[in-house]
Each structure stands twice: as structure tokens, then as C-alpha cells.
Amino acid sequence: MNADAPGRPAAPAADSAHPDVPPPAGRPVPVWTGTGRVANVLKAVVLLTSAVVFGLTLISIGGGHPGFAPPFAPMRTTPVEVLDCRTVTGIHWYGVGEWTECDVTATMPDGERITRTLGRSVVSPDSVGDTVTLWTRCDATLRWCEWYRSGDPASTGPGPFIQVVGRSVAAVCLVSAAWCLAASVVGGARVSRRFQTRRSRAGIPVAWPAPGDVRRVESPDGVTGDALVAVRFGYRHDGEAPTRPPLLSVNGVSVPLSEWAEYEIPVPSRRLFMLRAGVWRADGTTNPAGRVALRLRPGDRVELDYLAPKDFGKPGRLVGRPVRAVERSWWRLTVLLIVPAAILAVVTG
């Protein structure tokens, strides 16, 4: 992008002569924008496994306690007649294991007789044909009740909370797995841009450098690299106009930039490095912005976009257009594998 382009504020050349400017603090770039398709498939497999093992394990732990009770509702004893029972095994909404569901008829405090199906082994099959007493907790209409085993009104304990955690973990893992699968099919950058293009659909103009206008800069630590990182800097026409060049740092060392353009930096392959981008505030301080940790292979070229915020007092966005970059996320995969296995080992004894 040329400095004399229409609507383009001129950047003082003196700002590029500060190699000791502090690197901007940052926030991580989304995981899916920094990994390849194979890595996203592996993540989806791990997440699906975690949803089944970790989520259902927690649900099973809480399965010994009936579900949720209306808050502040009083407990009362209710005699019920057990009509029929059946066994539910395998993977169920109750969790993983073997459960008993029984059909019972109960007489409510208002005299109405109702028939309900009680799960989670609240009633034993040995009680078929008999009348047993259960603890109940109902809402004001007596149409929504929770049933508890006889003689243990406090049997709920942490069960409902554990069930909520288990189902939440399973839901998060399933949604994340679906996202990773989509990224593995169409590419992480394209999936990310599906959400990032909402601004452009809303008619917000963004000034990006012209295609092919790439400036080569040297690595700040003087190391010659066999991989390339390209960062394209843009800003919003309807936002605050930049009067200084953007900020860029590699491993905490600032890269001197002259204007808002696209820069290409050689970096060594097979080495983890942290890249951050930001913008100057009006008071002369740096603005928190995006950061990404990458480890590239020889010959890789990863492309990143930095979009300045509308208000320079707020963080900007650093999003990725990489093809074969590997982000620092292997420890997350390790945790997702080890934690569910450890919990399952403890539960099964």
C-alpha cells in the first residue's frame, strides 16, 4: 500500500527508527486458524472421544442421584405403586452403565392419581406389585416432580451439579469437534472468515494493501530463516485514522515497520516463535493486540491479517490464513487424552 493512496494517512518515517519499542501484549489467535486439516481431524477425534468418555463419565457419576429439583420446594413422602420395571444398558441420557426404569402410580397431595416413569434406578425391580414410599419434591402445580429413594431425602448431594458439568463438557466437546471437522474439510482460514466477513457484509470498508505489495523485512534477531511469515496490516475507514506505522514483534523483539502494508519476515523452521501485532494509542502507548505461536516446517509460508480496531484504545484482531502452520496446542491434546483416561480409570477402579 502506498503512503499517498486516497484516504491513507501519511506515516512519519521517524517511527520506524525505534527498534526498542515495547512489543504489544496480546491474546491468542483462534486455534483453528493456525492448524492444518490433518491436525483438525485429529482434534475432532480427540474431542469426540472426550465427549463420550469424559462427559458421560461425569453423567454416570451423578446418575446415582435423580436429576434436578425445583428450588426451595418442600420435601414430602409419597406412596407409589410399582407397576412394571425394565433395564436400560449401554450409553443413555443417564450416562454409561446399567439403569432401571419403572412405571409407578402415585397419589398426589391434591388427591389426583398420576402415572410416571422413574429412571436412574430410583425403584428396584424387586418392588414390582408392591407399594413403596418415596421422597418427592414438586413445583406449585404438582405436575413437575423429582423422585428420590425412600429414607434418603438428602440423596441429591452433588449429583445434579455433576450432571450439569458432564452434559456441558459433552456439549462443548461436540460443538468444538463439529467446528474442527468443518475446518478440516474447507480449511481453517475459510471457516474463520465465515465469521469475520460479517463486518464486510455490514458495509464497513477496510483498507488493505494492494495485492502483491509485499515488503520484505529482516528477522529482528538476525537469524536467516527457511520459512516465511506474511502479516498484512489494515484499518477501518470508519474508525480512528492511524498516524503511526503498526507494531510487530517476533519473540518479544520489535520489527521496525515504515507504513501500513504487507510485510514478509523470514523465520527459522522447526522452532517455536511468538508473533504479536498491535497499534499505537493516541497517548503514545502500545495497544494490546493479537498474538500467535507458530512452529513452521521448511518452505512453509503462513499469512496473517491484522485489522486495527475502530477505537485504538481497544484490541485489534490478528487472524490467520495459514495452510500448513502448526500452533502450540499439543499440550492441549495431551490433556484431553490423559484426563478422561485417568477419570475413567478411577471410576472403574
N, C-alpha and C positions, 0 to 999 in steps of 0.2 A: 504494500500500500504506500503510495507516495504521500509525502507530507503536504503537498499542495492540492490534494484531492478535494472536491467540493464538500463542504461541511466538516472537513478534517482539521482539527486544531493543530497548530504547529507545536512541536515538542522541543523544548530547549535542549541544545546539544550538551550543555554542561551537566545535565542529569545523568548522562551515560558515563561520566567520568568518576563515578562513585562505586568502585568495586567492593567497598566495605559497607554498603547499605545492609541493614539487617534483613535476613530472609523473612518473608511473611509467614506468620503462623497459618495453620491450615486445618482442614477437615478432610477425611478420606474421600476419594472418588468412589462411586459405586463399584462393588466387586465385579458385576457382570461386564463392565466396560473395560476391564483390564485382563480378562482371561480369554483364551481361545475356546473353540467349540468343543474340543475333546474334554477340556477341563470343566466346562459347564455340564457336559453329560455326566462326568464323574461326580460333580457336586449334586446333580439331580438324584443320582443313585444313592448317594450318602444321605441326602435329605429325606428321600422316601423311606430308606431303612430306619432313619431316626424317628420318622413319624410313626412307623409301625412298632418299633422296639421301645423307644423312649416314651412316646405319647401313650401307647396302650399299656405299657407297664405302670405308668402313674395312674391311669384309669383303673387298672386292676387292683392296685394298692388301695385306692379309695372305694373299690367295689364292695368291700365288706360292709360298707355303711350305705344305707339308702341315700338318695340324692339330696335335693335341696328342700328346705323347709321354709314356709312363709315367715319372714322376720317378725319377731315379737308375738307370734301366735302361741296360745297356751297349749300345753301337752295334756292329753286325756287318754284314758284307756277305752278301747272299743272292742267288743267281742265280734269275731268274724267266723263264719262257717267256711271251711276249706272245701271247695268243690272238686278241683282237679289240679294236678301238677305235672310239669314236664321239664325236661332237662335241656338246657341250651349250652352248647360247647363251641370251642374254637374262638374266632375273633368276632366280637359282638360289641354293641354300643356299651355294654358293661365293662368291656376290657378283654383280656385274654384268659381263658380258663373254662371252668365248668360252673354253670349257674342253674338255679331252679326258679322257674316261673310258675305261679299258682293263681288260679281263679278263685276268688273269695266273694262271699256275700256278707255285707256289714249293715248294721242298723245305725244310722246316724243320729245325733242328738235331737234332731227335729222329727224323728220317727220314720224317716224315709229309708227304705232298704235299697241299697245300691250294690252292683256287682263290679268288681275291679280285678285287674290282673296285676299281681305284685311280683316284681322281679327281684334280682340280687339275693336270692335265697332267703328272703325275709321269713317265709314259711317253709317248713320241712315237708317233703312228700309223705312222711310218716303221719302227718296230721290230716290227711285226706279223709273226709267224712266226719271230722271232729270240729268242735268249736274251740278256738284259741283266742286269747286276749292279746291285742297288740296296742302299742302306744301310737297315737295319731296326732298330727299337727296339721290343722286345716285353716283355710282362709275364712273370711266372714261369710261367704256364700256356701261353705261346706261342700263345694264342688271340686276343689283343688286341695288334695291332702297328700301328706307324706306318711309312710307307714314304717314303724320301727319294731324291732323284735321285743317280745314281751320281757319285762323286768329290766330293761336297759334303756331308760329314756334319754340317757346321755350318749347313746351309741354312735351318734353322728360324728363326734370328735372332729378331726381334721379332714374327714372323708370328702365332704363337698368341696372344700378348697383344693384338695389333691386332684379331684376330678376336673375342676376348672383348669388347673395348671396343666394336667395331662392333655385335655382337649385343646387348650390354647397352643401347647407345644406342637401337637399334631397338625393343627390348622396352619400355624406359621410355617412348619416344615413343608406341608403340601403346597402352599402358595409359593414358597421360595423354590421348590422343585419345579413347579409349573413355569416359573419365570426363567429358571436356568435351562429348561428344555426348550422354551421358545428362543432363548438366546443361542442355544446350540444349533437350532435349525436355521434361523435367519441371521444370526450374528449378534453379538452383544451390543455393538455400536448402534445397529439399526433398531434394536429393541429400546435402547436408551433414547434414541432420537424420537421414537414414537411419543414419548412423554415430553421431550424437550421442545418439540415443534408446536406445542400449544401456544407459546408466545408468538411465533410467526403467524399462526392461524389467527391470532387476535389482532393482527395488523401492526405489531411492534417492529419497527425497522431496526436492523442490526447492521453495523458497518464492519464487514470482514475485509481482510486484504484481498487483492485481486488474485485469481488463480495463477499459480506459477511464480508469484512474487515471494520467494523464499530467501531469507538472509542466513548465510552460514556463519555461525559464531564458534569460537573455540571452547573446548571444555574448560570450566573455571579452574580445575586442578591441574591443567596442562597435560592430562593423560590422553593419548591418542586412542580412540575407540573404534571398534569394528561394528558398532550398531548405532542407529540414529534415532533421535527423539525430535519430532517436529511439534512446536507449540504455536498455534495460531491465536493471536490476540484480537478481540473485537469488543466493541462497546455499543451501547444503545443510543440511537439518535434522540430518543425522548428522555434520556437520563442526563446525569451530570457529565459535562464535557471534560475529557481528560486533558490536562495541561502538561503532564509529565509522561515519560515512557512507562510502560508497565514494568513490573518486578518479576524476576525469575531467579531461582536458586536451585542448585544441584548439590545435595548432601550438605546443605547449610552454607554453601559458598555462592555469593551473588554473581549472576551473569550480567555484564553491562549491556543494556539494550538502548537503542537510539530512538526508536519510534514504535508505533503500533503497527506491527506487521507479523509475518510468519517467520519463525526462526528455527533453524535446524542445528542440533547440537550433537556432535559425536560423543558417544559414551562407550565404555568398555563392556563387553558382553560377559555373561555368566557372573555378574557382580550385582548385588542388590544396591540400588540407589534411590534416594528420595528426591522427588522433584516438586517444587512449590511455585505457585504463581500468585501474584497479587497486584495491588494498585495503591498509589499514594493517596492519602487523605488530604483534605484541604489544609489541615494543621501541620502537615509535613511528616506525619507518622505513617507507618505501613498498615495496610488493611488485611485482616485475616482472609484467606482465600483457600483455593483448592490445593490438595496435595495428593500425590500418588506414589506408591512404592513399586518399582518395576525391576525385574531381572530379565534381560533380553538374551537372545541367542545371537551368534554371529550372523550378520547380514539382516537382522530384523530392523524394521523401521516402524515406530509407533507414532501415531498422530494424536495430539491432544488439542482441544479447543478451550480457551479461557474467555469467558464472557464477563465483562465488567458489570458490576451492579448498577442499578439505576441511581442509587444513592451510594456514594463511595464510603459512607460510614457503615455499610453492610457488606457481608461477604459476597464475593463473586463466585463463579462456578467454573470448575475445571472438569471437563468431561472428556471421555476418551473416544478415539476412533481407531483403536489398535486392532491388529489382525492376529498376531502371534505373541503378544506380551503375556507374561506370567506374573501375576501380582503376588505379594507376600500374604498368602492365605493358606498355606499348607498346614500351619498350626491349627487353624480353624477346622480343617478336615480331620486332623488327628483327634481333636477334642470331640468332634461329632461321632467319631468311631469308638473312642475309648469310653466316654461317659455312658452311652447306652449299654455297652457291653458290661461295664462294671455294675451298673444298676441291675441289669438282668441277672448277673451272677449272684449278687447279694439277695435278690428276691427269691431266686430259685434255690438258694442255698448250695 
